[in-house]
Amino acid sequence: MSTTGLEVFDKTLQSTHIWLDEIMEEIGPDRGLAWKVLSVVLQTLRDRLPVELAAHFGAQLPLLVRGTYYAGFDPSKMPANWHTADEFRQHIEDGLSDARAISATAAIEAIVGVLDRHLSSGQVEKVYRALPKPIREIWPSFVPWDG
């Protein structure tokens, strides 16, 4: 039976709950924080990607997650002009500054795990390869097909 009356809404709610549950397994049982972590990490990743790839990546996300991914989207500022893992982590820390203490590394690892499990390996590889080499270290679980 449909909860919302529309299958597309039910499906995105179910997918989003699955993603948040998986994030909470990594960062603790706080659904609000899980949503904040998901939003901040995805938006930071989005801002470092070329615009066309950011759009293709966003299209792979569940509809509800896609909404937070595009919040504050400004394609004229993409890709952001930072190239190191430390700069990437700093953007995450800044975005999470009003939330319960969680390290940028823990936030990134939780989201990367969800993306690895739920998106196609081809899409994940495209995103991985588009990042500057020093930032790729944030994706510790990803092993490119050709090494």
N, C-alpha and C positions, 0 to 999 in steps of 0.2 A: 504494500500500500504506500502511496506517495505521501510524504510528509508535507511538502510544499504545494502539491498540485501540479508541479511541472517537473518532468523527469530531468531536464538539464540542471535545474536548481538542486534537486536531490543528489544528482551525481557529483556536482561540484562541492556540495556540503560534505558528502561522504569522503571524497578524495582529500579535501582540506582537513577534515578530522583525522584521517589516516596520517597525513603529513605532520600535523601538530602532535599527534600521539608519538610518532617516531622522534620528533624533535624533543619532546618532553622526556623520553627515555634517556636522552643524552644530557639535558640541562636541568632536569628536575620537573616536578609536577606543577607547573604554573602555565596554564594555557595562554594567558595574556602575554607572558614573557615569550613563550614560544612563537606567538604571532608577531611580536615585535622583532625578535631575532630573525624570523623568516623574512619580514619586510625589509629590515635594514641590510641584511646580507644580500638579498636579491637585488635591491636597488643599487647597492654599491657595485655588485658584479655588472649589472646592466650599464651603469655609467662608464665602465671601463671597456665595454665592447664597442665595436663599430656599429653604427646605427642599424644597418640592415640585419646583421647577425642578432643584435638585441631584439629586434622585432620577431625574427624567426624563433629565437629562444622563448620569448614571451608567449608566442602562440602555442607552445608545447605545455604550458602551465595550466593547471586547473583554473577554470573561469574566475573563481573567487580569489585565488592566489594571483592571478594575472592582474586583477584590479589593484592590489597593493604594489605589485611589480611596476606598474605604470604610474603610480602616484608620484607627482613631482617630476615627471618625465620631461626633459628638455633636450631634444635631439641636437640643437645647435651647440651644445656643450659636450658632445660626445665624439670620440672617446675622451675621457678625462685624461689629463696630462700628468699622470703619476705612474711610476713604473716599478716600484719596489713592493715587496710583501709588507714591509713596515708601513708604507703609505696606505696600502690597502687595509691593513689592520687598524690603522689610526682612524680611517673613515668609519670603520665598523664601531670602534670605541666611541667616537663622537656621536654616532647615531644611537648608541645604547646608553649614553650618559645619563639619561633620565630613568633608566630601568634598574632593577635589582642587579647587583654586581655579577657580571659574567664576563669572562675573558673573551676578547675578539677571537682568539684561536678556538675556544670551545664553541662559540657561535658559528664560526665558519665550518668547523668539522661537522657539526650537527646538520647544517644545511647542505653541505657537499654530499653527505651520506644520503640524504633524502633525494637529492637530484640524481645521484648515481643509481639509486634503486628504482626511481620512477620515470626517468626520461630515457629515451633511446640512447644507446652507446654512441651512435653517430652524432647526435646533437651534442652530447656531452663532450665528445672529442673536438667538435668544431669550436665550442666555447673555450675549452682548454687551450687549443692551439692559437686562439686569437689573443690570449693574454700574454703580456710580456713574460719572458722566461723567469725572471725573479718572482713574479706573482704566482706562477704555476705551482710553487711549493705549497700553496694553500689548499691544493687538491691532492692531498697525500694518498688517497685511495685510488686515484686514477692512473692507469698504466696505458699509455698510448699504444695503439695496435702495432706500430712499427718501432716501439721503444723510444 
